[in-house]
Amino acid sequence: NEVVRDTFPSTVVYTDTSATSVAFTAVLDEAFQMVETGADGISFTSTRPVLTARIADFAGVDLEAESVCVITARTFRVMDVERLGHQDVRLYLQEVR
């Protein structure tokens, strides 16, 4: 993950719901594909922006949905948070227009 982050860096300002902010470098995948299951039980593939970062980057802020990320002058709302083991986290985003 460090090699990818250093090769394809995105500067992020993350603000939690209590308005506490932190800045760090992470990886933004604007076309992350995921398989979801609809209410009718049918699976489908969707694409959404996802930010992958180190959990340690969020020191002093709450890692939570409904937070806001500003990435290269674009604003995203955090829709969901997925911890990837003990070191990394994946934030599922929606661009705010």
N, CA, C and O of each residue as an XYZ file, in Angstrom:
388
protein
N       0.823     -1.194      0.000
C       0.000      0.000      0.000
C       0.871      1.264      0.000
O       0.508      2.256     -0.631
N       2.013      1.241      0.699
C       2.881      2.420      0.724
C       3.425      2.753     -0.652
O       3.507      3.924     -1.021
N       3.799      1.729     -1.419
C       4.334      1.969     -2.762
C       3.268      2.603     -3.638
O       3.549      3.556     -4.364
N       2.053      2.087     -3.578
C       0.948      2.651     -4.370
C       0.663      4.076     -3.918
O       0.479      4.963     -4.751
N       0.626      4.308     -2.598
C       0.352      5.644     -2.073
C       1.428      6.636     -2.510
O       1.124      7.784     -2.834
N       2.680      6.195     -2.519
C       3.772      7.079     -2.910
C       3.808      7.313     -4.417
O       4.303      8.345     -4.871
N       3.284      6.358     -5.203
C       3.273      6.479     -6.662
C       2.070      7.269     -7.160
O       2.188      8.045     -8.108
N       0.915      7.079     -6.531
C      -0.329      7.736     -6.939
C      -0.927      8.507     -5.764
O      -2.035      8.195     -5.329
N      -0.219      9.505     -5.244
C      -0.697     10.178     -4.034
C      -1.840     11.152     -4.288
O      -1.899     11.818     -5.322
N      -2.734     11.216     -3.327
C      -3.784     12.226     -3.302
C      -3.714     12.913     -1.946
O      -3.702     12.246     -0.912
N      -3.668     14.237     -1.942
C      -3.678     14.983     -0.686
C      -5.116     15.093     -0.206
O      -6.002     15.511     -0.951
N      -5.336     14.715      1.039
C      -6.685     14.635      1.606
C      -6.774     15.512      2.852
O      -5.871     15.514      3.689
N      -7.879     16.259      2.964
C      -8.230     16.908      4.230
C      -9.536     16.252      4.673
O     -10.572     16.401      4.025
N      -9.468     15.531      5.776
C     -10.603     14.789      6.317
C     -11.165     15.560      7.494
O     -10.418     15.953      8.390
N     -12.484     15.786      7.505
C     -13.150     16.489      8.601
C     -14.263     15.605      9.136
O     -15.177     15.234      8.400
N     -14.186     15.267     10.420
C     -15.218     14.407     11.002
C     -16.471     15.224     11.336
O     -16.507     16.434     11.116
N     -17.480     14.563     11.861
C     -18.763     15.233     12.083
C     -18.722     16.248     13.224
O     -19.655     17.036     13.380
N     -17.652     16.240     14.022
C     -17.511     17.262     15.065
C     -16.624     18.417     14.596
O     -16.216     19.254     15.402
N     -16.322     18.464     13.279
C     -15.556     19.541     12.628
C     -14.068     19.535     12.967
O     -13.402     20.563     12.841
N     -13.540     18.388     13.397
C     -12.104     18.236     13.622
C     -11.478     17.715     12.336
O     -11.981     16.765     11.736
N     -10.364     18.344     11.905
C      -9.756     17.995     10.609
C      -8.341     17.480     10.765
O      -7.651     17.773     11.741
N      -7.929     16.701      9.773
C      -6.562     16.205      9.672
C      -6.221     16.093      8.186
O      -7.093     15.783      7.374
N      -4.964     16.342      7.826
C      -4.514     16.237      6.426
C      -3.506     15.105      6.314
O      -2.692     14.897      7.214
N      -3.565     14.371      5.202
C      -2.650     13.255      4.962
C      -2.649     12.904      3.479
O      -3.390     13.494      2.693
N      -1.818     11.947      3.107
C      -1.749     11.462      1.732
C      -2.327     10.060      1.677
O      -2.026      9.228      2.533
N      -3.157      9.792      0.671
C      -3.795      8.485      0.525
C      -3.962      8.181     -0.960
O      -3.493      8.933     -1.815
N      -4.641      7.063     -1.259
C      -4.877      6.647     -2.640
C      -6.367      6.763     -2.944
O      -7.195      6.159     -2.261
N      -6.703      7.539     -3.968
C      -8.091      7.670     -4.421
C      -8.275      6.820     -5.665
O      -7.580      7.012     -6.662
N      -9.203      5.887     -5.608
C      -9.592      5.072     -6.767
C     -10.981      5.551     -7.166
O     -11.968      5.243     -6.498
N     -11.051      6.302     -8.251
C     -12.335      6.887     -8.656
C     -13.274      5.901     -9.327
O     -14.448      6.211     -9.530
N     -12.781      4.722     -9.675
C     -13.615      3.731    -10.365
C     -13.524      2.374     -9.676
O     -13.394      1.345    -10.340
N     -13.592      2.370     -8.345
C     -13.552      1.127     -7.576
C     -14.814      0.325     -7.869
O     -15.924      0.843     -7.754
N     -14.643     -0.942     -8.250
C     -15.797     -1.787     -8.567
C     -16.106     -2.697     -7.395
O     -15.212     -3.302     -6.803
N     -17.369     -2.782     -7.073
C     -17.804     -3.652     -5.989
C     -19.086     -4.377     -6.364
O     -19.905     -3.869     -7.130
N     -19.245     -5.572     -5.811
C     -20.448     -6.358     -6.044
C     -21.391     -6.114     -4.881
O     -21.023     -6.273     -3.717
N     -22.613     -5.725     -5.213
C     -23.625     -5.457     -4.198
C     -24.824     -6.361     -4.445
O     -24.993     -6.899     -5.539
N     -25.657     -6.525     -3.417
C     -26.872     -7.317     -3.548
C     -28.067     -6.412     -3.298
O     -28.161     -5.763     -2.256
N     -28.979     -6.374     -4.265
C     -30.162     -5.546     -4.146
C     -31.185     -6.150     -3.192
O     -31.011     -7.270     -2.713
N     -32.249     -5.405     -2.920
C     -33.314     -5.857     -2.015
C     -33.972     -7.138     -2.513
O     -34.505     -7.924     -1.730
N     -33.926     -7.337     -3.837
C     -34.533     -8.535     -4.414
C     -33.585     -9.727     -4.413
O     -33.937    -10.794     -4.917
N     -32.371     -9.560     -3.845
C     -31.415    -10.646     -3.764
C     -30.533    -10.815     -4.995
O     -29.685    -11.707     -5.033
N     -30.725     -9.974     -5.993
C     -29.940    -10.059     -7.222
C     -28.657     -9.242     -7.058
O     -28.692     -8.088     -6.633
N     -27.524     -9.861     -7.403
C     -26.232     -9.183     -7.310
C     -25.979     -8.337     -8.542
O     -26.393     -8.687     -9.648
N     -25.292     -7.219     -8.341
C     -24.923     -6.341     -9.448
C     -23.607     -5.657     -9.106
O     -23.225     -5.574     -7.939
N     -22.920     -5.169    -10.129
C     -21.650     -4.480     -9.939
C     -21.878     -2.981    -10.008
O     -22.575     -2.488    -10.895
N     -21.289     -2.262     -9.066
C     -21.383     -0.806     -9.090
C     -19.970     -0.224     -9.005
O     -19.030     -0.889     -8.571
N     -19.851      1.023     -9.427
C     -18.571      1.721     -9.395
C     -18.742      2.980     -8.555
O     -19.723      3.709     -8.698
N     -17.776      3.221     -7.680
C     -17.823      4.413     -6.836
C     -16.416      4.825     -6.454
O     -15.500      4.004     -6.510
N     -16.220      6.083     -6.064
C     -14.899      6.501     -5.600
C     -14.619      5.935     -4.206
O     -15.486      5.931     -3.331
N     -13.378      5.455     -4.024
C     -12.964      4.878     -2.750
C     -11.589      5.434     -2.394
O     -10.704      5.526     -3.244
N     -11.428      5.796     -1.148
C     -10.148      6.285     -0.642
C      -9.572      5.226      0.281
O     -10.240      4.779      1.214
N      -8.328      4.822      0.023
C      -7.647      3.863      0.885
C      -6.532      4.604      1.620
O      -5.709      5.275      0.997
N      -6.510      4.477      2.951
C      -5.548      5.203      3.771
C      -5.113      4.335      4.947
O      -5.666      3.262      5.185
N      -4.121      4.816      5.669
C      -3.683      4.147      6.891
C      -4.568      4.618      8.047
O      -4.894      5.801      8.139
N      -4.947      3.709      8.911
C      -5.754      4.064     10.074
C      -5.018      5.107     10.918
O      -5.646      5.998     11.490
N      -3.696      4.998     10.996
C      -2.899      5.944     11.792
C      -3.028      7.381     11.293
O      -2.794      8.318     12.056
N      -3.396      7.570     10.023
C      -3.563      8.922      9.478
C      -4.731      9.675     10.114
O      -4.818     10.897      9.997
N      -5.615      8.962     10.775
C      -6.816      9.562     11.349
C      -6.671      9.866     12.839
O      -7.670     10.015     13.544
N      -5.432      9.959     13.318
C      -5.190     10.248     14.738
C      -5.824     11.592     15.111
O      -5.604     12.603     14.444
N      -6.607     11.584     16.177
C      -7.217     12.815     16.668
C      -8.575     13.142     16.082
O      -9.199     14.123     16.487
N      -9.051     12.335     15.128
C     -10.386     12.539     14.554
C     -11.171     11.242     14.637
O     -10.590     10.169     14.800
N     -12.481     11.337     14.527
C     -13.329     10.148     14.519
C     -13.444      9.629     13.089
O     -13.773     10.384     12.174
N     -13.177      8.358     12.905
C     -13.279      7.707     11.603
C     -14.714      7.209     11.464
O     -15.085      6.195     12.056
N     -15.531      7.937     10.667
C     -16.962      7.653     10.658
C     -17.617      8.077      9.343
O     -17.121      8.942      8.622
N     -18.753      7.430      9.062
C     -19.565      7.837      7.916
C     -20.122      9.233      8.187
O     -20.207      9.657      9.339
N     -20.494      9.934      7.141
C     -21.023     11.299      7.166
C     -19.931     12.350      7.355
O     -20.231     13.542      7.411
N     -18.679     11.931      7.453
C     -17.569     12.875      7.483
C     -17.356     13.411      6.076
O     -18.017     12.972      5.135
N     -16.439     14.357      5.927
C     -16.182     14.984      4.634
C     -14.693     14.886      4.311
O     -13.843     15.084      5.179
N     -14.388     14.576      3.046
C     -13.011     14.571      2.553
C     -12.912     15.576      1.417
O     -13.730     15.568      0.497
N     -11.909     16.439      1.485
C     -11.597     17.315      0.358
C     -10.318     16.764     -0.254
O      -9.277     16.689      0.399
N     -10.418     16.381     -1.528
C      -9.305     15.763     -2.243
C      -9.070     16.569     -3.503
O      -9.909     16.577     -4.404
N      -7.946     17.243     -3.575
C      -7.579     18.064     -4.727
C      -8.735     18.972     -5.156
O      -9.157     18.947     -6.312
N      -9.234     19.759     -4.230
C     -10.292     20.753     -4.460
C     -11.658     20.152     -4.793
O     -12.564     20.879     -5.200
N     -11.818     18.855     -4.628
C     -13.125     18.201     -4.808
C     -13.608     17.725     -3.440
O     -12.819     17.238     -2.631
N     -14.902     17.869     -3.190
C     -15.463     17.508     -1.892
C     -16.257     16.211     -2.010
O     -17.065     16.031     -2.922
N     -15.998     15.305     -1.050
C     -16.678     14.010     -1.004
C     -17.258     13.800      0.386
O     -16.671     14.217      1.384
N     -18.420     13.147      0.443
C     -19.005     12.715      1.713
C     -18.651     11.239      1.887
O     -18.723     10.456      0.940
N     -18.269     10.872      3.108
C     -17.966      9.477      3.425
C     -19.286      8.750      3.640
O     -20.052      9.088      4.542
N     -19.545      7.749      2.805
C     -20.795      6.998      2.894
C     -20.667      5.771      3.801
O     -21.625      5.363      4.457
N     -19.450      5.188      3.822
C     -19.224      3.986      4.629
C     -17.732      3.861      4.900
O     -16.910      4.379      4.145
N     -17.391      3.175      5.973
C     -16.003      2.955      6.369
C     -15.783      1.454      6.520
O     -16.578      0.767      7.162
N     -14.702      0.948      5.927
C     -14.367     -0.475      6.030
C     -12.909     -0.599      6.481
O     -11.994     -0.174      5.777
N     -12.710     -1.182      7.652
C     -11.349     -1.423      8.131
C     -10.793     -2.650      7.406
O     -11.468     -3.671      7.270
N      -9.547     -2.525      6.944
C      -8.872     -3.609      6.229
C      -7.745     -4.134      7.125
O      -6.577     -3.805      6.919
N      -8.094     -4.925      8.088
C      -7.098     -5.412      9.035
C      -6.788     -4.358     10.081
O      -7.655     -3.575     10.468
N      -5.525     -4.345     10.540
C      -5.135     -3.457     11.630
C      -4.476     -2.161     11.167
O      -4.280     -1.254     11.976
N      -4.125     -2.052      9.867
C      -3.368     -0.893      9.424
C      -4.100      0.028      8.459
O      -3.877      1.238      8.480
N      -4.965     -0.514      7.620
C      -5.569      0.272      6.545
C      -7.082      0.370      6.694
O      -7.724     -0.418      7.388
N      -7.616      1.368      6.015
C      -9.056      1.591      6.012
C      -9.471      2.013      4.602
O      -8.699      2.643      3.879
N     -10.670      1.666      4.233
C     -11.238      2.055      2.940
C     -12.478      2.894      3.204
O     -13.390      2.465      3.911
N     -12.505      4.112      2.623
C     -13.654      4.990      2.761
C     -14.420      5.018      1.447
O     -13.861      5.358      0.404
N     -15.677      4.666      1.495
C     -16.535      4.706      0.307
C     -17.127      6.106      0.221
O     -17.762      6.574      1.166
N     -16.923      6.766     -0.894
C     -17.227      8.185     -1.029
C     -18.339      8.474     -2.024
O     -18.652      7.656     -2.889
N     -18.925      9.649     -1.882
C     -19.866     10.196     -2.854
C     -19.500     11.666     -3.045
O     -19.426     12.426     -2.079
N     -19.274     12.058     -4.294
C     -18.875     13.445     -4.552
C     -20.035     14.377     -4.283
O     -21.173     14.101     -4.660
N     -19.733     15.492     -3.622
C     -20.721     16.527     -3.331
C     -20.590     17.574     -4.413
O     -19.522     18.158     -4.592
N     -21.680     17.818     -5.142
C     -21.631     18.786     -6.262
C     -22.465     19.979     -5.961
O     -22.548     20.896     -6.778
